[in-house]
Amino acid sequence: MHSFTLAGRTVGRIGYGTMQLAGPKAMGGPADPQRAKAAVRAAVDAGVRLIDTSGYYGPEVANRLLAEALRPYPEDLLIATKVGARRSPDGSFVADATPEAVKAAVRDNLAQLGVERLPLVHARFMPDSTVPWAETVGALAELRDEGLLEHAGVSNVTRELLDQARAVTPIASVENEFHVGHLGGRDVLDATTAAGIPYLAFRPLGNGALVKETSPLTSHARQLGVSAATLALAWLLGLAPNVAVLPGTSDPGHVADLVAAQDFSLPSGLRAALYEA
Ligand SMILES: NC(=O)c1ccc[n+]([C@@H]2O[C@H](COP(=O)([O-])OP(=O)(O)OC[C@H]3O[C@@H](n4cnc5c(N)ncnc54)[C@H](OP(=O)(O)O)[C@@H]3O)[C@@H](O)[C@H]2O)c1
């Protein structure tokens, strides 16, 4: 598996995101928890060693399923978590970014995942937060100094927010949305490439839109004999060597198409054509 260095570990650039494990309906959990756990196990069996999760997926549901599916965790598995938001009763995500909330969320993630230290925690920027961003990021730095986490990252950031965070503490990774259907924030991606900071592209299948029959990728994928999912991820991996992808699936049968992206190179011309499309 083509790998890169993230949070002091060598991991493949195809990751796995647990948000789908919590099920389509927030708070209630997945319709079939066994299938959800089989999906995450299938990802790890296929060589995935980077998992993105959060205590607010569910809430708690994704982390608990992850722990049930994988404990004892493989030694080389890197689980990245996120704090700075919470799920409101209507299922939407809202800011929860005071230093106290960040510290409580890190402790919750530790307990839910059943680990003593988190290797990588992202502070997710929420536009509705009234807390100065530097204070949210600073809380992660304090927890790192206390030994509860090893590395601090940021998520959903603009270039300005990334620079503000880097002025507070070293930033180990950026987790932002980027894919063929969402090209905004290229300046952040380019800044991470220039600075040698790993960039984790979340929602890399456009939350499923890029794998639908109506996707701009579908006809190209068919001609190339790969799935649209493989094409979408390979396109992202080809952008820069510091990019990893965080697709999510609750279907164990979908994992092979995701992992296949690491060995697929787009024909010359198609990369630019998809950017234009
Ligand atoms: N930092 C943040 O603010 C943030 C925000 C959103 C998401 N994320 C991260 O990004 C991860 C992925 O996001 P996401 O799950 O919303 O979107 P996604 O990975 O872009 O797309 C997931 C959708 O694609 C489908 N799918 C996956 N693999 C497929 C395949 N091989 N063939 C056909 N369909 C496939 C899934 O359905 P099936 O389940 O049926 O496969 C699901 O409907 C999350 O789990 C989370 O870790 C982070």
The ligand as a MOL file (V3000), in Angstrom:
LIG
                    3D

  0  0  0     0  0            999 V3000
M  V30 BEGIN CTAB
M  V30 COUNTS 48 52 0 0 0
M  V30 BEGIN ATOM
M  V30 1 N -14.0660 16.4930 9.5150 0
M  V30 2 C -15.3120 16.6200 9.1600 0
M  V30 3 O -15.9500 17.6300 9.4030 0
M  V30 4 C -15.9850 15.5000 8.4000 0
M  V30 5 C -17.2350 15.7100 7.8110 0
M  V30 6 C -17.8100 14.6780 7.0760 0
M  V30 7 C -17.1500 13.4680 6.9530 0
M  V30 8 N -15.9370 13.2910 7.5440 0 CHG=1
M  V30 9 C -15.2080 12.0090 7.4250 0
M  V30 10 O -15.2870 11.5490 6.0960 0
M  V30 11 C -15.7440 10.2060 6.1200 0
M  V30 12 C -16.4700 9.8750 4.8460 0
M  V30 13 O -17.5470 10.7530 4.6630 0
M  V30 14 P -18.9700 10.2490 4.2190 0
M  V30 15 O -19.1790 8.8740 4.7140 0
M  V30 16 O -19.9390 11.2970 4.5790 0 CHG=-1
M  V30 17 O -18.9090 10.3010 2.6430 0
M  V30 18 P -18.1380 9.5020 1.4860 0
M  V30 19 O -17.0930 8.6070 2.0140 0
M  V30 20 O -17.7690 10.5280 0.5030 0
M  V30 21 O -19.3270 8.6540 0.8440 0
M  V30 22 C -19.9790 7.6720 1.5760 0
M  V30 23 C -21.0800 7.1180 0.6990 0
M  V30 24 O -20.5020 6.4240 -0.3980 0
M  V30 25 C -21.0110 5.0930 -0.4350 0
M  V30 26 N -19.9070 4.2130 -0.8230 0
M  V30 27 C -18.7470 4.0090 -0.1680 0
M  V30 28 N -17.9600 3.1500 -0.8390 0
M  V30 29 C -18.6400 2.8070 -1.9520 0
M  V30 30 C -18.3420 1.9390 -3.0310 0
M  V30 31 N -17.1870 1.2740 -3.1090 0
M  V30 32 N -19.2640 1.8020 -4.0030 0
M  V30 33 C -20.4450 2.4760 -3.9350 0
M  V30 34 N -20.7750 3.3040 -2.9370 0
M  V30 35 C -19.8700 3.4810 -1.9370 0
M  V30 36 C -21.5060 4.7970 0.9490 0
M  V30 37 O -22.5740 3.8880 0.9230 0
M  V30 38 P -22.3890 2.3930 1.5390 0
M  V30 39 O -22.3590 2.5490 3.0250 0
M  V30 40 O -23.5780 1.6790 1.0150 0
M  V30 41 O -21.1140 1.8600 0.9950 0
M  V30 42 C -21.9890 6.1560 1.4090 0
M  V30 43 O -23.3110 6.3900 0.9690 0
M  V30 44 C -16.6220 10.1430 7.3640 0
M  V30 45 O -16.8310 8.8330 7.8010 0
M  V30 46 C -15.8130 10.9440 8.3250 0
M  V30 47 O -14.7860 10.1280 8.8560 0
M  V30 48 C -15.3370 14.2800 8.2500 0
M  V30 END ATOM
M  V30 BEGIN BOND
M  V30 1 1 1 2
M  V30 2 2 2 3
M  V30 3 1 2 4
M  V30 4 1 4 5
M  V30 5 2 4 48
M  V30 6 2 5 6
M  V30 7 1 6 7
M  V30 8 2 7 8
M  V30 9 1 8 9
M  V30 10 1 8 48
M  V30 11 1 9 10
M  V30 12 1 9 46
M  V30 13 1 10 11
M  V30 14 1 11 12
M  V30 15 1 11 44
M  V30 16 1 12 13
M  V30 17 1 13 14
M  V30 18 2 14 15
M  V30 19 1 14 16
M  V30 20 1 14 17
M  V30 21 1 17 18
M  V30 22 2 18 19
M  V30 23 1 18 20
M  V30 24 1 18 21
M  V30 25 1 21 22
M  V30 26 1 22 23
M  V30 27 1 23 24
M  V30 28 1 23 42
M  V30 29 1 24 25
M  V30 30 1 25 26
M  V30 31 1 25 36
M  V30 32 1 26 27
M  V30 33 1 26 35
M  V30 34 2 27 28
M  V30 35 1 28 29
M  V30 36 1 29 30
M  V30 37 2 29 35
M  V30 38 1 30 31
M  V30 39 2 30 32
M  V30 40 1 32 33
M  V30 41 2 33 34
M  V30 42 1 34 35
M  V30 43 1 36 37
M  V30 44 1 36 42
M  V30 45 1 37 38
M  V30 46 2 38 39
M  V30 47 1 38 40
M  V30 48 1 38 41
M  V30 49 1 42 43
M  V30 50 1 44 45
M  V30 51 1 44 46
M  V30 52 1 46 47
M  V30 END BOND
M  V30 END CTAB
M  END
